[in-house]
Protein backbone atom coordinates (compact mmCIF):
# COMPACT_ATOMS: atom_id res chain seq x y z
CA UNK A 1 0.00 0.00 0.00
CA UNK A 2 1.69 3.24 -1.09
CA UNK A 3 2.10 5.85 1.57
CA UNK A 4 0.80 9.33 0.96
CA UNK A 5 2.27 12.34 2.62
CA UNK A 6 0.84 15.83 2.74
CA UNK A 7 3.40 18.11 1.20
CA UNK A 8 3.19 21.85 1.32
CA UNK A 9 3.81 23.44 -2.02
CA UNK A 10 4.92 26.89 -1.11
CA UNK A 11 4.58 29.78 -3.46
CA UNK A 12 7.63 31.36 -5.04
CA UNK A 13 6.87 34.47 -2.97
CA UNK A 14 8.21 34.01 0.58
CA UNK A 15 5.37 34.27 3.10
CA UNK A 16 6.08 36.82 5.76
CA UNK A 17 7.90 39.29 3.51
CA UNK A 18 4.64 41.07 2.74
CA UNK A 19 1.70 42.44 4.69
CA UNK A 20 -1.72 43.94 4.05
CA UNK A 21 -1.92 47.43 2.54
CA UNK A 22 -4.92 48.39 4.72
CA UNK A 23 -5.67 47.95 8.40
CA UNK A 24 -8.10 45.09 9.20
CA UNK A 25 -10.70 43.99 8.39
CA UNK A 26 -9.60 42.93 4.92
CA UNK A 27 -12.86 42.58 3.02
CA UNK A 28 -12.29 41.56 -0.59
CA UNK A 29 -14.95 43.28 -2.69
CA UNK A 30 -13.67 42.04 -6.05
CA UNK A 31 -11.22 39.18 -6.50
CA UNK A 32 -8.33 38.66 -8.90
CA UNK A 33 -9.09 37.41 -12.43
CA UNK A 34 -5.97 36.79 -14.52
CA UNK A 35 -6.18 38.18 -18.04
CA UNK A 36 -5.90 35.53 -20.79
CA UNK A 37 -3.42 37.75 -22.66
CA UNK A 38 -1.44 40.90 -21.84
CA UNK A 39 -4.20 43.13 -23.24
CA UNK A 40 -7.18 40.88 -22.56
CA UNK A 41 -9.98 41.44 -20.08
CA UNK A 42 -9.55 40.54 -16.45
CA UNK A 43 -9.11 42.08 -13.04
CA UNK A 44 -5.39 42.58 -12.47
CA UNK A 45 -5.58 42.80 -8.70
CA UNK A 46 -8.04 42.72 -5.83
CA UNK A 47 -10.32 45.43 -4.47
CA UNK A 48 -10.18 45.73 -0.69
CA UNK A 49 -12.93 47.53 1.21
CA UNK A 50 -11.60 50.59 2.98
CA UNK A 51 -12.49 54.01 4.29
CA UNK A 52 -11.68 57.16 2.34
CA UNK A 53 -8.79 58.91 4.09
CA UNK A 54 -7.47 55.71 5.71
CA UNK A 55 -3.70 55.16 5.60
CA UNK A 56 -2.39 52.86 2.87
CA UNK A 57 0.70 50.84 3.80
CA UNK A 58 3.56 49.49 1.70
CA UNK A 59 2.93 45.76 1.52
CA UNK A 60 6.67 45.09 1.44
CA UNK A 61 10.07 46.76 1.45
CA UNK A 62 10.73 48.50 -1.84
CA UNK A 63 11.36 51.63 -3.85
CA UNK A 64 8.67 54.00 -5.11
CA UNK A 65 8.66 53.91 -8.92
CA UNK A 66 5.52 56.00 -9.43
CA UNK A 67 3.49 58.28 -7.17
CA UNK A 68 0.94 60.62 -8.65
CA UNK A 69 -1.82 61.03 -11.16
CA UNK A 70 -2.16 58.54 -14.01
CA UNK A 71 -4.92 59.51 -16.44
CA UNK A 72 -7.80 60.20 -14.04
CA UNK A 73 -6.71 58.58 -10.77
CA UNK A 74 -3.83 58.75 -8.36
CA UNK A 75 -1.71 55.74 -7.57
CA UNK A 76 1.50 54.51 -6.02
CA UNK A 77 3.67 51.75 -7.50
CA UNK A 78 6.48 50.04 -5.60
CA UNK A 79 9.36 47.92 -6.92
CA UNK A 80 10.22 45.04 -4.57
CA UNK A 81 13.01 43.55 -6.68
CA UNK A 82 11.48 40.67 -8.60
CA UNK A 83 7.94 42.01 -8.33
CA UNK A 84 5.98 45.25 -8.34
CA UNK A 85 2.86 46.25 -6.42
CA UNK A 86 0.35 49.00 -7.19
CA UNK A 87 -2.16 50.79 -5.00
CA UNK A 88 -5.02 52.95 -6.31
CA UNK A 89 -6.72 55.33 -5.81
CA UNK A 90 -4.20 56.67 -3.32
CA UNK A 91 -3.20 60.23 -2.51
CA UNK A 92 0.57 59.67 -2.23
CA UNK A 93 2.69 60.78 0.71
CA UNK A 94 5.86 59.36 -0.87
CA UNK A 95 8.04 60.40 -3.81
CA UNK A 96 9.64 58.55 -6.71
CA UNK A 97 12.97 56.87 -5.78
CA UNK A 98 12.05 56.91 -2.07
CA UNK A 99 12.79 53.68 -0.19
CA UNK A 100 9.93 52.36 1.91
CA UNK A 101 9.61 49.57 4.44
CA UNK A 102 6.79 47.10 4.87
CA UNK A 103 3.99 48.73 6.87
CA UNK A 104 5.14 52.29 6.17
CA UNK A 105 2.38 54.71 5.15
CA UNK A 106 2.63 55.50 1.43
CA UNK A 107 -0.54 57.61 1.18
CA UNK A 108 -4.22 57.77 2.00
CA UNK A 109 -7.12 56.03 0.32
CA UNK A 110 -8.90 58.37 -2.07
CA UNK A 111 -12.53 57.95 -3.10
CA UNK A 112 -13.90 57.29 -6.52
CA UNK A 113 -12.71 53.78 -7.36
CA UNK A 114 -15.07 52.44 -10.07
CA UNK A 115 -17.61 50.00 -8.66
CA UNK A 116 -16.78 50.77 -5.02
CA UNK A 117 -16.24 54.34 -3.94
CA UNK A 118 -14.09 53.42 -0.93
CA UNK A 119 -12.02 50.49 -2.19
CA UNK A 120 -8.30 50.05 -2.65
CA UNK A 121 -7.28 48.31 -5.85
CA UNK A 122 -4.12 46.36 -4.95
CA UNK A 123 -2.17 44.75 -7.77
CA UNK A 124 1.00 42.66 -8.08
CA UNK A 125 3.12 41.78 -11.08
CA UNK A 126 6.27 39.79 -11.78
CA UNK A 127 7.63 41.02 -15.10
CA UNK A 128 4.70 40.96 -17.53
CA UNK A 129 2.74 38.40 -15.44
CA UNK A 130 -0.03 39.67 -13.18
CA UNK A 131 -0.27 37.85 -9.85
CA UNK A 132 -2.98 37.56 -7.27
CA UNK A 133 -1.73 39.91 -4.52
CA UNK A 134 -3.54 37.86 -1.88
CA UNK A 135 -0.79 35.28 -2.44
CA UNK A 136 1.60 37.79 -0.87
CA UNK A 137 -0.17 37.54 2.48
CA UNK A 138 -1.31 33.90 2.50
CA UNK A 139 0.84 30.85 3.20
CA UNK A 140 -0.15 29.06 -0.01
CA UNK A 141 -2.14 25.96 -0.79
CA UNK A 142 -1.80 22.47 0.59
CA UNK A 143 -1.78 19.68 -1.97
CA UNK A 144 -1.55 15.94 -1.47
CA UNK A 145 1.05 14.32 -3.66
CA UNK A 146 2.07 10.67 -3.92
CA UNK A 147 5.52 9.89 -2.63
CA UNK A 148 7.46 7.52 -4.89
CA UNK A 149 8.46 4.25 -3.13
C-alpha positions as a LaTeX table, in Angstrom:
\begin{tabular}{lrrr}
\hline
Residue & $x$ (\AA) & $y$ (\AA) & $z$ (\AA) \\
\hline
Unk1 & 0.00 & 0.00 & 0.00 \\
Unk2 & 1.69 & 3.24 & $-1.09$ \\
Unk3 & 2.10 & 5.85 & 1.57 \\
Unk4 & 0.80 & 9.33 & 0.96 \\
Unk5 & 2.27 & 12.34 & 2.62 \\
Unk6 & 0.84 & 15.83 & 2.74 \\
Unk7 & 3.40 & 18.11 & 1.20 \\
Unk8 & 3.19 & 21.85 & 1.32 \\
Unk9 & 3.81 & 23.44 & $-2.02$ \\
Unk10 & 4.92 & 26.89 & $-1.11$ \\
Unk11 & 4.58 & 29.78 & $-3.46$ \\
Unk12 & 7.63 & 31.36 & $-5.04$ \\
Unk13 & 6.87 & 34.47 & $-2.97$ \\
Unk14 & 8.21 & 34.01 & 0.58 \\
Unk15 & 5.37 & 34.27 & 3.10 \\
Unk16 & 6.08 & 36.82 & 5.76 \\
Unk17 & 7.90 & 39.29 & 3.51 \\
Unk18 & 4.64 & 41.07 & 2.74 \\
Unk19 & 1.70 & 42.44 & 4.69 \\
Unk20 & $-1.72$ & 43.94 & 4.05 \\
Unk21 & $-1.92$ & 47.43 & 2.54 \\
Unk22 & $-4.92$ & 48.39 & 4.72 \\
Unk23 & $-5.67$ & 47.95 & 8.40 \\
Unk24 & $-8.10$ & 45.09 & 9.20 \\
Unk25 & $-10.70$ & 43.99 & 8.39 \\
Unk26 & $-9.60$ & 42.93 & 4.92 \\
Unk27 & $-12.86$ & 42.58 & 3.02 \\
Unk28 & $-12.29$ & 41.56 & $-0.59$ \\
Unk29 & $-14.95$ & 43.28 & $-2.69$ \\
Unk30 & $-13.67$ & 42.04 & $-6.05$ \\
Unk31 & $-11.22$ & 39.18 & $-6.50$ \\
Unk32 & $-8.33$ & 38.66 & $-8.90$ \\
Unk33 & $-9.09$ & 37.41 & $-12.43$ \\
Unk34 & $-5.97$ & 36.79 & $-14.52$ \\
Unk35 & $-6.18$ & 38.18 & $-18.04$ \\
Unk36 & $-5.90$ & 35.53 & $-20.79$ \\
Unk37 & $-3.42$ & 37.75 & $-22.66$ \\
Unk38 & $-1.44$ & 40.90 & $-21.84$ \\
Unk39 & $-4.20$ & 43.13 & $-23.24$ \\
Unk40 & $-7.18$ & 40.88 & $-22.56$ \\
Unk41 & $-9.98$ & 41.44 & $-20.08$ \\
Unk42 & $-9.55$ & 40.54 & $-16.45$ \\
Unk43 & $-9.11$ & 42.08 & $-13.04$ \\
Unk44 & $-5.39$ & 42.58 & $-12.47$ \\
Unk45 & $-5.58$ & 42.80 & $-8.70$ \\
Unk46 & $-8.04$ & 42.72 & $-5.83$ \\
Unk47 & $-10.32$ & 45.43 & $-4.47$ \\
Unk48 & $-10.18$ & 45.73 & $-0.69$ \\
Unk49 & $-12.93$ & 47.53 & 1.21 \\
Unk50 & $-11.60$ & 50.59 & 2.98 \\
Unk51 & $-12.49$ & 54.01 & 4.29 \\
Unk52 & $-11.68$ & 57.16 & 2.34 \\
Unk53 & $-8.79$ & 58.91 & 4.09 \\
Unk54 & $-7.47$ & 55.71 & 5.71 \\
Unk55 & $-3.70$ & 55.16 & 5.60 \\
Unk56 & $-2.39$ & 52.86 & 2.87 \\
Unk57 & 0.70 & 50.84 & 3.80 \\
Unk58 & 3.56 & 49.49 & 1.70 \\
Unk59 & 2.93 & 45.76 & 1.52 \\
Unk60 & 6.67 & 45.09 & 1.44 \\
Unk61 & 10.07 & 46.76 & 1.45 \\
Unk62 & 10.73 & 48.50 & $-1.84$ \\
Unk63 & 11.36 & 51.63 & $-3.85$ \\
Unk64 & 8.67 & 54.00 & $-5.11$ \\
Unk65 & 8.66 & 53.91 & $-8.92$ \\
Unk66 & 5.52 & 56.00 & $-9.43$ \\
Unk67 & 3.49 & 58.28 & $-7.17$ \\
Unk68 & 0.94 & 60.62 & $-8.65$ \\
Unk69 & $-1.82$ & 61.03 & $-11.16$ \\
Unk70 & $-2.16$ & 58.54 & $-14.01$ \\
Unk71 & $-4.92$ & 59.51 & $-16.44$ \\
Unk72 & $-7.80$ & 60.20 & $-14.04$ \\
Unk73 & $-6.71$ & 58.58 & $-10.77$ \\
Unk74 & $-3.83$ & 58.75 & $-8.36$ \\
Unk75 & $-1.71$ & 55.74 & $-7.57$ \\
Unk76 & 1.50 & 54.51 & $-6.02$ \\
Unk77 & 3.67 & 51.75 & $-7.50$ \\
Unk78 & 6.48 & 50.04 & $-5.60$ \\
Unk79 & 9.36 & 47.92 & $-6.92$ \\
Unk80 & 10.22 & 45.04 & $-4.57$ \\
Unk81 & 13.01 & 43.55 & $-6.68$ \\
Unk82 & 11.48 & 40.67 & $-8.60$ \\
Unk83 & 7.94 & 42.01 & $-8.33$ \\
Unk84 & 5.98 & 45.25 & $-8.34$ \\
Unk85 & 2.86 & 46.25 & $-6.42$ \\
Unk86 & 0.35 & 49.00 & $-7.19$ \\
Unk87 & $-2.16$ & 50.79 & $-5.00$ \\
Unk88 & $-5.02$ & 52.95 & $-6.31$ \\
Unk89 & $-6.72$ & 55.33 & $-5.81$ \\
Unk90 & $-4.20$ & 56.67 & $-3.32$ \\
Unk91 & $-3.20$ & 60.23 & $-2.51$ \\
Unk92 & 0.57 & 59.67 & $-2.23$ \\
Unk93 & 2.69 & 60.78 & 0.71 \\
Unk94 & 5.86 & 59.36 & $-0.87$ \\
Unk95 & 8.04 & 60.40 & $-3.81$ \\
Unk96 & 9.64 & 58.55 & $-6.71$ \\
Unk97 & 12.97 & 56.87 & $-5.78$ \\
Unk98 & 12.05 & 56.91 & $-2.07$ \\
Unk99 & 12.79 & 53.68 & $-0.19$ \\
Unk100 & 9.93 & 52.36 & 1.91 \\
Unk101 & 9.61 & 49.57 & 4.44 \\
Unk102 & 6.79 & 47.10 & 4.87 \\
Unk103 & 3.99 & 48.73 & 6.87 \\
Unk104 & 5.14 & 52.29 & 6.17 \\
Unk105 & 2.38 & 54.71 & 5.15 \\
Unk106 & 2.63 & 55.50 & 1.43 \\
Unk107 & $-0.54$ & 57.61 & 1.18 \\
Unk108 & $-4.22$ & 57.77 & 2.00 \\
Unk109 & $-7.12$ & 56.03 & 0.32 \\
Unk110 & $-8.90$ & 58.37 & $-2.07$ \\
Unk111 & $-12.53$ & 57.95 & $-3.10$ \\
Unk112 & $-13.90$ & 57.29 & $-6.52$ \\
Unk113 & $-12.71$ & 53.78 & $-7.36$ \\
Unk114 & $-15.07$ & 52.44 & $-10.07$ \\
Unk115 & $-17.61$ & 50.00 & $-8.66$ \\
Unk116 & $-16.78$ & 50.77 & $-5.02$ \\
Unk117 & $-16.24$ & 54.34 & $-3.94$ \\
Unk118 & $-14.09$ & 53.42 & $-0.93$ \\
Unk119 & $-12.02$ & 50.49 & $-2.19$ \\
Unk120 & $-8.30$ & 50.05 & $-2.65$ \\
Unk121 & $-7.28$ & 48.31 & $-5.85$ \\
Unk122 & $-4.12$ & 46.36 & $-4.95$ \\
Unk123 & $-2.17$ & 44.75 & $-7.77$ \\
Unk124 & 1.00 & 42.66 & $-8.08$ \\
Unk125 & 3.12 & 41.78 & $-11.08$ \\
Unk126 & 6.27 & 39.79 & $-11.78$ \\
Unk127 & 7.63 & 41.02 & $-15.10$ \\
Unk128 & 4.70 & 40.96 & $-17.53$ \\
Unk129 & 2.74 & 38.40 & $-15.44$ \\
Unk130 & $-0.03$ & 39.67 & $-13.18$ \\
Unk131 & $-0.27$ & 37.85 & $-9.85$ \\
Unk132 & $-2.98$ & 37.56 & $-7.27$ \\
Unk133 & $-1.73$ & 39.91 & $-4.52$ \\
Unk134 & $-3.54$ & 37.86 & $-1.88$ \\
Unk135 & $-0.79$ & 35.28 & $-2.44$ \\
Unk136 & 1.60 & 37.79 & $-0.87$ \\
Unk137 & $-0.17$ & 37.54 & 2.48 \\
Unk138 & $-1.31$ & 33.90 & 2.50 \\
Unk139 & 0.84 & 30.85 & 3.20 \\
Unk140 & $-0.15$ & 29.06 & $-0.01$ \\
Unk141 & $-2.14$ & 25.96 & $-0.79$ \\
Unk142 & $-1.80$ & 22.47 & 0.59 \\
Unk143 & $-1.78$ & 19.68 & $-1.97$ \\
Unk144 & $-1.55$ & 15.94 & $-1.47$ \\
Unk145 & 1.05 & 14.32 & $-3.66$ \\
Unk146 & 2.07 & 10.67 & $-3.92$ \\
Unk147 & 5.52 & 9.89 & $-2.63$ \\
Unk148 & 7.46 & 7.52 & $-4.89$ \\
Unk149 & 8.46 & 4.25 & $-3.13$ \\
\hline
\end{tabular}
